[in-house]
Amino acid sequence: MTTTFFSKKEPDKVEPGSLLSLLESQFEGRLGNLQVRAEPLVKDLARAQLDFYRLCDDLAKLDAEPYVEDLWMPNIDSIKAKKGSYATAIRQMMSEAVLDMDMALNIYYRYSAVLLSVDNSINKILKSNATYKTVLYCYSKYMRPFKSIFSNIDVLRERLRRELNAHEKEAAEYVSLKEAISRFALHLAEIKGFEDSARSLEGMLNSKSAADTQNTGVHKDLEMHKLKLSETNRKISDLSDRISLLTMPLGRASRKLDHSSVRKRHLGEFISDPIKSISSESDYKEFRSMLQELKESVEKGIIEVKNGEELLGSVSVALDSDIYSMVKELESARQERSLIESGIGTLEATISDMHKSRLNSEKLRQDLSLAEEKGRASIGLKDSEKKEIERLFLAYYKKPIEILDV
């Protein structure tokens, strides 16, 4: 980028494949001293985790008699055995708090992952305490150190939560721009797919009068098309499974929300068939709004659900996942499958009708025209998304860029 006196900065020229890395660097630049402030908290959490392990080990080895004066016909051996089970259980639950960050994530989401992991462990331990009430009562004087460390962990995680909450706006902007980049990449892939299909169809048209020696090429083309169809079917299956895994855990809670909702459309419609229901960006915006409403309703106790923390985690994962791009990518894969299947049908007809003088070229021309038409539509969407990405980089990061054509 060059700058001259009394002139605007010329935009940096960026390859499409470099957009995500540029976004990551710009986003981390907006986070300021988050790492400086959050890292000591994570280290303190790690030390507290080790202290918690030590207390669990001490409790498991403790040979003291339980306090049972206020209990009716207590089974002391059973209480002692439960003490050991409790110590082992909560130690395992605390060990599930993963404090070693995944370096593949950016700073914000690394610390968010740590916080979510600690939250899950604490919630599991609190639930376990309800199961082992007798142990807590009979060994209450030995539980005071646990309360101190547990309180320290709770304070540290809330401080970490506040540090992350201070950057919610930057995180929302990051997600918005990342989704735009994902859509842009999807359109590029669609264009390439349609161009490949068009070239394949043109090749079949040009070879309609080929001699028998050229029919060997048709067999190879058929084999390649079937291989590509298998890969496309696997991609469709994987995308369908990913979308289902994100939405299925929300089914029961969505029905409870819909029961009290005045919306014309219900969240249950999206959950039961997200691929059909999320057909446009406005649909996806409405779906995300409903997910946010579900999250707030659970958090505020407006609707009651079992395993509320797990549900909130599932809602957060759904909100953080770009389901719309998955749906559009699935639609694109299905369109590509349709084109491939059309090509396979034509090739099989060619092989079975090898004795005929020519192929049914009209069907091929229609497929070619359709591929070219869809390719032009994808180019228009790609150009629109390109402008939006350039606009968002400038709006969010004061970073003028020009995305290079590929």
Sequence and secondary structure as in RCSB ss.txt:
>XXXX:A:sequence
MTTTFFSKKEPDKVEPGSLLSLLESQFEGRLGNLQVRAEPLVKDLARAQLDFYRLCDDLAKLDAEPYVEDLWMPN
IDSIKAKKGSYATAIRQMMSEAVLDMDMALNIYYRYSAVLLSVDNSINKILKSNATYKTVLYCYSKYMRPFKSIF
SNIDVLRERLRRELNAHEKEAAEYVSLKEAISRFALHLAEIKGFEDSARSLEGMLNSKSAADTQNTGVHKDLEMH
KLKLSETNRKISDLSDRISLLTMPLGRASRKLDHSSVRKRHLGEFISDPIKSISSESDYKEFRSMLQELKESVEK
GIIEVKNGEELLGSVSVALDSDIYSMVKELESARQERSLIESGIGTLEATISDMHKSRLNSEKLRQDLSLAEEKG
RASIGLKDSEKKEIERLFLAYYKKPIEILDV
>XXXX:A:secstr
    TTS    EEE GGGHHHHHHHHHHHHTTTHHHHHHHHHHHHHHHHHHHHHHHHHHHH       TTSSS  
HHHHHHHHHHHHHHHHHHHHT   S  TTS HHHHHHHHHHHHHHHHHHHHHHHHHTHHHHHHTGGGSHHHHHHH
HHHHHHHHHHHHHHHTTHHHHHHHHHHHHHHHHHHHHHHHHHHHHHHHHHHHHHHHTTT  GGGHHHHHHHHHHH
HHHHHHHHHHHHHHHHHHHHHHGGGHHHHHHHHHH   SS HHHHHH HHHH  SHHHHHHHHHHHHHHHHHHHT
TSS  TTHHHHHHHHHHHHHS HHHHHHHHHHHHHHHHHHHHHHHHHHHHHHTTTSSS  HHHHHHHHHHHHHHH
HHHHHHHHHHHHHHHHHHHHHH   EEE   
